[in-house]
Amino acid sequence: MNWLKQNWKKMMTSIIGVLAVLGAIWYAIWGLKDYQVNPEIIAKRYQYQTSAINMKMQQQSANSYSFTYTSFDGANVNGRIQYPVNVHADSNDKYPVLIGIHAMGRSENRWWMDSFKQRPTLEQTHKITEQALESGYIVIAIDSRNHGKRKDAAYSIIDIMDDMHFWGERDPYEQMVVDTVKDYRVLLDWMDNQSQFDKEQTHVAGYSMGAQVSLLLASTDQRIEHVLSIVPPYLDDKTAIVAPKNFARAINVDTLWLVTANDDEYASKSENQELFEMIAIDDKKHIQFDGGHVLPTGYYNQLSGWFK
């Protein structure tokens, strides 16, 4: 016992030393390293070519449709569109549009339902859809890559994130986000040829990963006029090609509201403020809530003015 007491500190020091060496080896081999991007690199990475979109609609209710279309790389994209009450797809009038972009691990369903598969919609984005419809907006949402009906059971979101954090494989994550942005750009191509959409009133709103995508989309596609970005994650240059901070200065929209949480697990208060200050437009607003990444119940009541 005396020997153990006498040598305890030496043993712990040795163990800590070994762990430090192993950690250094892991970081040297698999740890993510920063890299730099510039506007030219970003523009090239987000370029796409589209051919036949092959939009197919299926009516679900009097003013709601499910749809599928072919994206730039031949991938099948699914989603839903809902018109305000008493407005139909063959209307001759023009209406503003809200494109809803869901969070990681979610699906387009979260823009329409208060729960899905017995899991509540903690993001409360269905309430934003209700606000938009009541304000006369057409609402559209699609599943992001590897989400919802587009999940890859052989390589799930959990696999993607584990491979990035533990083995330094960032390409699958970055490609998922980049291609999701391109999917929305192809959707905008289709919208360009639809007379019922007011091309001067194209809004995007997103929560978490959806907030990230909304900022990337607004930066890379000038057809977006208004942005509502709710608790976007702050990403450093280890994933530079999808980090909102690297896109913020290029955002040129009419209106942008950034909604953040002061104790967010994925973005600190100072990081959120830094992102807001980078956005160089006149009509912008920063709404801050206490608490974490899941915003308090009813937070959407402070966002209704965005639709006006």
C-alpha positions as a Markdown table, in Angstrom:
| # | Residue | x | y | z |
|---|---|---|---|---|
| 1 | Met | 0.0 | 0.0 | 0.0 |
| 2 | Asn | 2.8 | 2.4 | 0.9 |
| 3 | Trp | 4.5 | 1.7 | -2.4 |
| 4 | Leu | 1.3 | 2.4 | -4.3 |
| 5 | Lys | 0.9 | 5.7 | -2.5 |
| 6 | Gln | 4.5 | 6.7 | -3.1 |
| 7 | Asn | 4.3 | 5.9 | -6.8 |
| 8 | Trp | 0.7 | 7.0 | -7.6 |
| 9 | Lys | 1.7 | 10.4 | -8.9 |
| 10 | Lys | 4.5 | 8.8 | -11.1 |
| 11 | Met | 2.0 | 6.3 | -12.5 |
| 12 | Met | -0.5 | 9.0 | -13.3 |
| 13 | Thr | 2.1 | 11.2 | -14.9 |
| 14 | Ser | 3.2 | 8.3 | -17.1 |
| 15 | Ile | -0.4 | 7.5 | -18.1 |
| 16 | Ile | -1.1 | 11.1 | -18.9 |
| 17 | Gly | 2.1 | 11.2 | -21.0 |
| 18 | Val | 1.2 | 8.1 | -22.9 |
| 19 | Leu | -2.3 | 9.5 | -23.6 |
| 20 | Ala | -0.8 | 12.8 | -24.8 |
| 21 | Val | 1.5 | 11.0 | -27.2 |
| 22 | Leu | -1.4 | 8.9 | -28.5 |
| 23 | Gly | -3.5 | 12.1 | -28.9 |
| 24 | Ala | -0.8 | 13.8 | -30.8 |
| 25 | Ile | -0.4 | 10.8 | -33.1 |
| 26 | Trp | -4.1 | 10.7 | -33.7 |
| 27 | Tyr | -4.3 | 14.4 | -34.5 |
| 28 | Ala | -1.3 | 14.2 | -36.8 |
| 29 | Ile | -2.9 | 11.4 | -38.8 |
| 30 | Trp | -6.6 | 11.9 | -38.6 |
| 31 | Gly | -7.3 | 15.3 | -37.0 |
| 32 | Leu | -9.0 | 17.8 | -39.2 |
| 33 | Lys | -6.8 | 20.7 | -40.3 |
| 34 | Asp | -7.8 | 24.2 | -41.4 |
| 35 | Tyr | -7.8 | 25.1 | -45.1 |
| 36 | Gln | -8.6 | 28.3 | -46.9 |
| 37 | Val | -11.2 | 29.1 | -49.5 |
| 38 | Asn | -11.8 | 32.2 | -51.6 |
| 39 | Pro | -14.7 | 33.5 | -53.8 |
| 40 | Glu | -13.3 | 31.7 | -56.9 |
| 41 | Ile | -13.0 | 28.4 | -55.1 |
| 42 | Ile | -16.5 | 28.7 | -53.7 |
| 43 | Ala | -18.0 | 29.7 | -57.0 |
| 44 | Lys | -16.4 | 26.7 | -58.7 |
| 45 | Arg | -17.5 | 24.2 | -56.0 |
| 46 | Tyr | -21.1 | 25.4 | -56.1 |
| 47 | Gln | -21.4 | 25.4 | -59.9 |
| 48 | Tyr | -23.8 | 22.9 | -61.4 |
| 49 | Gln | -25.3 | 22.0 | -64.8 |
| 50 | Thr | -28.9 | 21.0 | -65.0 |
| 51 | Ser | -30.8 | 19.3 | -67.9 |
| 52 | Ala | -34.3 | 18.0 | -67.7 |
| 53 | Ile | -35.7 | 18.6 | -64.2 |
| 54 | Asn | -38.7 | 16.2 | -64.8 |
| 55 | Met | -40.9 | 17.7 | -62.0 |
| 56 | Lys | -43.7 | 15.3 | -61.1 |
| 57 | Met | -46.6 | 16.5 | -58.9 |
| 58 | Gln | -49.1 | 14.4 | -56.9 |
| 59 | Gln | -52.0 | 16.2 | -55.3 |
| 60 | Gln | -52.4 | 15.4 | -51.6 |
| 61 | Ser | -55.2 | 17.8 | -50.7 |
| 62 | Ala | -57.0 | 20.8 | -52.1 |
| 63 | Asn | -54.0 | 23.0 | -52.0 |
| 64 | Ser | -51.1 | 20.6 | -51.2 |
| 65 | Tyr | -48.9 | 18.6 | -53.5 |
| 66 | Ser | -46.0 | 16.1 | -53.0 |
| 67 | Phe | -43.4 | 16.2 | -55.8 |
| 68 | Thr | -40.2 | 14.7 | -57.1 |
| 69 | Tyr | -37.6 | 16.1 | -59.5 |
| 70 | Thr | -34.3 | 15.2 | -61.0 |
| 71 | Ser | -31.3 | 17.2 | -59.7 |
| 72 | Phe | -28.1 | 18.3 | -61.5 |
| 73 | Asp | -26.4 | 14.9 | -61.0 |
| 74 | Gly | -29.4 | 12.7 | -61.7 |
| 75 | Ala | -30.4 | 12.3 | -58.0 |
| 76 | Asn | -34.1 | 12.1 | -57.2 |
| 77 | Val | -35.3 | 14.9 | -54.9 |
| 78 | Asn | -38.6 | 14.7 | -53.1 |
| 79 | Gly | -40.6 | 17.5 | -51.4 |
| 80 | Arg | -43.9 | 19.2 | -50.8 |
| 81 | Ile | -45.6 | 22.4 | -51.8 |
| 82 | Gln | -48.6 | 24.0 | -50.1 |
| 83 | Tyr | -50.6 | 26.9 | -51.3 |
| 84 | Pro | -52.5 | 29.3 | -49.1 |
| 85 | Val | -56.2 | 28.6 | -48.5 |
| 86 | Asn | -58.3 | 29.2 | -51.7 |
| 87 | Val | -55.1 | 29.4 | -53.9 |
| 88 | His | -54.4 | 26.7 | -56.3 |
| 89 | Ala | -51.5 | 25.7 | -58.6 |
| 90 | Asp | -53.2 | 27.0 | -61.7 |
| 91 | Ser | -53.7 | 30.5 | -60.3 |
| 92 | Asn | -53.0 | 33.4 | -62.6 |
| 93 | Asp | -51.9 | 35.6 | -59.7 |
| 94 | Lys | -48.4 | 35.8 | -58.3 |
| 95 | Tyr | -47.6 | 34.9 | -54.7 |
| 96 | Pro | -44.5 | 35.2 | -52.5 |
| 97 | Val | -42.7 | 31.9 | -51.8 |
| 98 | Leu | -41.1 | 30.5 | -48.6 |
| 99 | Ile | -38.6 | 27.8 | -49.1 |
| 100 | Gly | -38.2 | 25.9 | -45.8 |
| 101 | Ile | -34.9 | 24.1 | -45.1 |
| 102 | His | -34.9 | 21.5 | -42.3 |
| 103 | Ala | -32.3 | 20.7 | -39.6 |
| 104 | Met | -29.8 | 17.9 | -39.6 |
| 105 | Gly | -31.4 | 14.5 | -39.0 |
| 106 | Arg | -34.8 | 15.9 | -39.9 |
| 107 | Ser | -36.8 | 16.0 | -43.1 |
| 108 | Glu | -39.2 | 18.2 | -45.1 |
| 109 | Asn | -42.0 | 16.8 | -42.9 |
| 110 | Arg | -40.9 | 19.1 | -40.1 |
| 111 | Trp | -42.2 | 22.1 | -42.0 |
| 112 | Trp | -45.7 | 20.7 | -41.9 |
| 113 | Met | -46.1 | 18.5 | -38.8 |
| 114 | Asp | -45.9 | 19.1 | -35.0 |
| 115 | Ser | -44.4 | 15.6 | -34.6 |
| 116 | Phe | -43.1 | 12.8 | -36.8 |
| 117 | Lys | -42.8 | 9.2 | -35.9 |
| 118 | Gln | -43.8 | 10.1 | -32.3 |
| 119 | Arg | -40.9 | 12.7 | -32.2 |
| 120 | Pro | -42.0 | 16.3 | -31.6 |
| 121 | Thr | -40.9 | 19.0 | -33.9 |
| 122 | Leu | -38.6 | 20.7 | -31.4 |
| 123 | Glu | -37.6 | 23.3 | -34.0 |
| 124 | Gln | -41.3 | 24.4 | -34.3 |
| 125 | Thr | -40.8 | 25.1 | -38.0 |
| 126 | His | -44.4 | 24.0 | -38.7 |
| 127 | Lys | -45.4 | 27.1 | -36.9 |
| 128 | Ile | -43.4 | 29.2 | -39.4 |
| 129 | Thr | -45.2 | 27.4 | -42.2 |
| 130 | Glu | -48.5 | 28.4 | -40.6 |
| 131 | Gln | -47.4 | 32.0 | -40.4 |
| 132 | Ala | -46.3 | 32.0 | -44.0 |
| 133 | Leu | -49.6 | 30.5 | -45.3 |
| 134 | Glu | -51.6 | 32.9 | -43.2 |
| 135 | Ser | -49.6 | 35.7 | -44.8 |
| 136 | Gly | -50.4 | 34.5 | -48.3 |
| 137 | Tyr | -47.1 | 32.7 | -49.1 |
| 138 | Ile | -46.7 | 29.5 | -51.0 |
| 139 | Val | -44.5 | 27.1 | -48.9 |
| 140 | Ile | -42.0 | 24.6 | -50.4 |
| 141 | Ala | -39.7 | 22.2 | -48.7 |
| 142 | Ile | -37.5 | 19.3 | -49.8 |
| 143 | Asp | -35.5 | 16.6 | -48.1 |
| 144 | Ser | -31.8 | 17.3 | -48.0 |
| 145 | Arg | -29.2 | 14.8 | -49.1 |
| 146 | Asn | -29.2 | 11.7 | -47.0 |
| 147 | His | -32.3 | 12.8 | -45.0 |
| 148 | Gly | -35.9 | 11.8 | -45.0 |
| 149 | Lys | -36.8 | 9.6 | -48.0 |
| 150 | Arg | -33.3 | 10.2 | -49.3 |
| 151 | Lys | -31.5 | 8.4 | -46.4 |
| 152 | Asp | -28.7 | 6.0 | -47.2 |
| 153 | Ala | -29.1 | 3.1 | -44.7 |
| 154 | Ala | -25.6 | 1.9 | -45.6 |
| 155 | Tyr | -24.0 | 5.2 | -44.7 |
| 156 | Ser | -26.1 | 7.3 | -42.4 |
| 157 | Ile | -25.7 | 10.8 | -41.0 |
| 158 | Ile | -24.2 | 9.3 | -37.9 |
| 159 | Asp | -21.7 | 7.5 | -40.0 |
| 160 | Ile | -20.8 | 10.7 | -41.9 |
| 161 | Met | -20.3 | 12.7 | -38.7 |
| 162 | Asp | -18.4 | 10.0 | -36.9 |
| 163 | Asp | -16.0 | 9.6 | -39.8 |
| 164 | Met | -15.4 | 13.3 | -39.9 |
| 165 | His | -14.8 | 13.8 | -36.2 |
| 166 | Phe | -12.9 | 10.6 | -35.5 |
| 167 | Trp | -11.1 | 9.8 | -38.8 |
| 168 | Gly | -10.8 | 13.2 | -40.4 |
| 169 | Glu | -13.0 | 12.3 | -43.4 |
| 170 | Arg | -14.7 | 15.6 | -44.1 |
| 171 | Asp | -15.5 | 15.1 | -47.8 |
| 172 | Pro | -18.8 | 13.2 | -47.2 |
| 173 | Tyr | -20.2 | 15.8 | -44.9 |
| 174 | Glu | -19.1 | 18.7 | -47.1 |
| 175 | Gln | -20.4 | 17.1 | -50.2 |
| 176 | Met | -23.8 | 16.4 | -48.6 |
| 177 | Val | -24.2 | 20.1 | -47.7 |
| 178 | Val | -22.8 | 21.4 | -51.1 |
| 179 | Asp | -25.1 | 19.1 | -53.1 |
| 180 | Thr | -28.1 | 20.0 | -51.0 |
| 181 | Val | -27.5 | 23.7 | -51.8 |
| 182 | Lys | -27.3 | 22.7 | -55.5 |
| 183 | Asp | -30.6 | 20.8 | -55.2 |
| 184 | Tyr | -32.2 | 24.0 | -54.0 |
| 185 | Arg | -30.7 | 25.9 | -56.9 |
| 186 | Val | -32.2 | 23.4 | -59.3 |
| 187 | Leu | -35.5 | 23.9 | -57.5 |
| 188 | Leu | -35.1 | 27.6 | -58.2 |
| 189 | Asp | -34.6 | 26.8 | -61.9 |
| 190 | Trp | -38.0 | 25.1 | -62.0 |
| 191 | Met | -39.6 | 28.0 | -60.0 |
| 192 | Asp | -38.3 | 30.5 | -62.7 |
| 193 | Asn | -40.7 | 28.9 | -65.2 |
| 194 | Gln | -43.8 | 29.0 | -62.9 |
| 195 | Ser | -46.0 | 32.0 | -63.4 |
| 196 | Gln | -47.6 | 31.8 | -59.9 |
| 197 | Phe | -44.4 | 32.6 | -58.0 |
| 198 | Asp | -43.5 | 36.2 | -57.4 |
| 199 | Lys | -39.8 | 36.2 | -58.5 |
| 200 | Glu | -39.1 | 39.3 | -56.4 |
| 201 | Gln | -40.4 | 37.7 | -53.2 |
| 202 | Thr | -38.3 | 34.5 | -52.8 |
| 203 | His | -37.8 | 33.8 | -49.1 |
| 204 | Val | -35.7 | 31.0 | -47.5 |
| 205 | Ala | -35.9 | 30.0 | -43.8 |
| 206 | Gly | -33.8 | 27.3 | -42.2 |
| 207 | Tyr | -33.1 | 25.9 | -38.7 |
| 208 | Ser | -29.7 | 24.7 | -37.7 |
| 209 | Met | -28.2 | 22.9 | -40.7 |
| 210 | Gly | -31.1 | 24.4 | -42.6 |
| 211 | Ala | -30.0 | 27.9 | -41.4 |
| 212 | Gln | -26.4 | 27.1 | -42.6 |
| 213 | Val | -27.8 | 26.0 | -46.0 |
| 214 | Ser | -30.0 | 29.1 | -46.2 |
| 215 | Leu | -26.9 | 31.3 | -45.8 |
| 216 | Leu | -24.8 | 29.3 | -48.3 |
| 217 | Leu | -27.7 | 29.4 | -50.8 |
| 218 | Ala | -28.3 | 33.1 | -50.5 |
| 219 | Ser | -24.6 | 33.7 | -51.0 |
| 220 | Thr | -24.3 | 31.6 | -54.1 |
| 221 | Asp | -27.6 | 32.3 | -55.8 |
| 222 | Gln | -28.8 | 35.9 | -56.4 |
| 223 | Arg | -32.5 | 34.8 | -56.8 |
| 224 | Ile | -32.9 | 34.7 | -53.0 |
| 225 | Glu | -34.4 | 38.0 | -51.7 |
| 226 | His | -35.0 | 37.4 | -48.0 |
| 227 | Val | -33.4 | 35.1 | -45.5 |
| 228 | Leu | -34.4 | 33.9 | -42.0 |
| 229 | Ser | -31.5 | 31.9 | -40.5 |
| 230 | Ile | -32.3 | 30.3 | -37.2 |
| 231 | Val | -29.4 | 29.0 | -35.0 |
| 232 | Pro | -26.9 | 28.2 | -37.7 |
| 233 | Pro | -23.8 | 26.3 | -36.5 |
| 234 | Tyr | -20.5 | 28.2 | -36.4 |
| 235 | Leu | -18.0 | 26.2 | -38.4 |
| 236 | Asp | -14.3 | 27.0 | -38.6 |
| 237 | Asp | -12.0 | 26.4 | -41.5 |
| 238 | Lys | -11.8 | 22.7 | -40.9 |
| 239 | Thr | -14.9 | 22.6 | -43.1 |
| 240 | Ala | -14.3 | 25.9 | -44.8 |
| 241 | Ile | -16.3 | 25.2 | -48.0 |
| 242 | Val | -19.6 | 24.9 | -46.0 |
| 243 | Ala | -18.8 | 27.4 | -43.1 |
| 244 | Pro | -21.3 | 30.3 | -43.1 |
| 245 | Lys | -18.6 | 32.8 | -42.1 |
| 246 | Asn | -16.9 | 32.3 | -45.4 |
| 247 | Phe | -20.0 | 33.2 | -47.3 |
| 248 | Ala | -21.4 | 36.0 | -45.1 |
| 249 | Arg | -19.7 | 38.9 | -46.9 |
| 250 | Ala | -21.1 | 37.8 | -50.3 |
| 251 | Ile | -24.7 | 37.7 | -49.1 |
| 252 | Asn | -26.6 | 40.5 | -51.0 |
| 253 | Val | -30.3 | 40.1 | -50.1 |
| 254 | Asp | -33.1 | 42.6 | -49.4 |
| 255 | Thr | -33.7 | 41.4 | -45.8 |
| 256 | Leu | -31.9 | 39.0 | -43.4 |
| 257 | Trp | -32.8 | 38.0 | -39.9 |
| 258 | Leu | -30.3 | 36.0 | -37.9 |
| 259 | Val | -31.9 | 34.2 | -34.9 |
| 260 | Thr | -29.4 | 32.9 | -32.3 |
| 261 | Ala | -29.2 | 31.4 | -28.8 |
| 262 | Asn | -26.7 | 32.8 | -26.3 |
| 263 | Asp | -25.8 | 29.4 | -24.9 |
| 264 | Asp | -25.9 | 27.4 | -28.2 |
| 265 | Glu | -23.8 | 24.3 | -28.2 |
| 266 | Tyr | -22.8 | 24.9 | -31.8 |
| 267 | Ala | -22.2 | 28.6 | -31.9 |
| 268 | Ser | -21.1 | 30.9 | -29.0 |
| 269 | Lys | -22.6 | 34.3 | -28.4 |
| 270 | Ser | -19.4 | 36.0 | -29.7 |
| 271 | Glu | -19.3 | 33.8 | -32.8 |
| 272 | Asn | -23.0 | 34.6 | -33.6 |
| 273 | Gln | -22.2 | 38.3 | -33.2 |
| 274 | Glu | -19.2 | 37.9 | -35.5 |
| 275 | Leu | -21.3 | 36.3 | -38.2 |
| 276 | Phe | -24.0 | 39.0 | -37.9 |
| 277 | Glu | -21.4 | 41.7 | -38.3 |
| 278 | Met | -19.9 | 40.1 | -41.4 |
| 279 | Ile | -23.2 | 40.3 | -43.3 |
| 280 | Ala | -22.9 | 43.7 | -45.1 |
| 281 | Ile | -26.4 | 44.6 | -45.9 |
| 282 | Asp | -28.5 | 47.5 | -44.5 |
| 283 | Asp | -31.7 | 45.6 | -43.7 |
| 284 | Lys | -30.6 | 43.0 | -41.2 |
| 285 | Lys | -31.7 | 42.1 | -37.7 |
| 286 | His | -30.2 | 40.0 | -34.9 |
| 287 | Ile | -32.7 | 38.3 | -32.6 |
| 288 | Gln | -31.1 | 36.6 | -29.5 |
| 289 | Phe | -32.7 | 34.1 | -27.1 |
| 290 | Asp | -31.4 | 32.8 | -23.8 |
| 291 | Gly | -30.8 | 29.1 | -23.7 |
| 292 | Gly | -29.4 | 26.4 | -26.1 |
| 293 | His | -29.7 | 25.2 | -29.6 |
| 294 | Val | -33.4 | 24.2 | -29.2 |
| 295 | Leu | -35.1 | 27.6 | -28.9 |
| 296 | Pro | -37.8 | 28.2 | -26.3 |
| 297 | Thr | -41.4 | 27.3 | -27.1 |
| 298 | Gly | -43.1 | 30.1 | -29.0 |
| 299 | Tyr | -40.0 | 31.8 | -30.3 |
| 300 | Tyr | -41.6 | 32.0 | -33.7 |
| 301 | Asn | -44.0 | 34.7 | -32.4 |
| 302 | Gln | -41.1 | 37.1 | -32.6 |
| 303 | Leu | -40.5 | 36.3 | -36.3 |
| 304 | Ser | -43.9 | 37.1 | -37.8 |
| 305 | Gly | -42.6 | 40.6 | -38.9 |
| 306 | Trp | -40.2 | 38.9 | -41.3 |
| 307 | Phe | -43.1 | 38.0 | -43.6 |
| 308 | Lys | -44.2 | 41.7 | -43.8 |
